Amino acid sequence: MRNDPHGSSAASPAVESSARNPARDRKIVYWHRELPPLDAEPVGEHTLEANSVRVPGTLARRDDLWDQCYQDLMAQVESRLAQEVHRLGGEYAHVLEETIGSKHDDRSGEAWLHGCINYLLLRRPGER
């Protein structure tokens, strides 16, 4: 299943990109249609995977649990993307595609969301 956090989802407002570079108080993560600075140079495409918090039961037809897991997953993704941008020596991440699916562990009776995020790492000109 593909989700666009800026589509018509009810969870959209809580998902808006809030990852910023604390040293420069600058936005780091740009989602889908959000455009990074025009002078940013592409470094390469990368993939990040993340999991939400686990909840008891199943996510089928349980909107509140789905929303809780989705918001937690997006918080994990934002945090991890900011860390990866820093680790890889970039300035920005432009999310190109995301795939989100539900997982269930029959043994523990827990469910969670798993996300796979494809993004383009960018840096400002002249920075290496």
Secondary structure, DSSP 4 states (H G I P E B T S, - for coil): -B--TTSS-TTHHHHS---EETTTTEE-EEETTPPPPTTPEEEEEEEEEEE---EES--TT-HHHHHHHHHHHHHHHHHHHHHHHHHTT-SEEEEEEEEEEEEEETTTTEEEEEEEEEEEEEE-TT--
